[in-house]
């Protein structure tokens, strides 16, 4: 979203946009954080080291694996100005135009045809 803003694009310029974005991503992050934090709440009263480690080992494991991948493959975070947002868009636009032209040739769809297509 920030790369779109920095490069002067709108979400409407994208070939696909998720219906609940960016709020869906924010909700998913908060829900996942909430679940991760509270999945091992019973280890705190009374505090048990073995169950604490079992409940929360995934958090440091994720960061270790992520940092290892970044280090091993020497990948870098791409600056927002350089994020590729338009690669392949022309092909998608051409395919969509072709699809819409074929639909226009077939004529209007009946209600039953639209229901069948949705299945």
Secondary structure, DSSP 4 states (H G I P E B T S, - for coil): -HHHHHHT--GGGSS---TTTTHHHHHHHHHHHHHHHHTTGGGBTTB-HHHHHHHHHHHHHHHHHHHHHHHHHT--PPPGGG---STTHHHHHHHHHHHHHHHHHH-PPPHHHHHHHH-
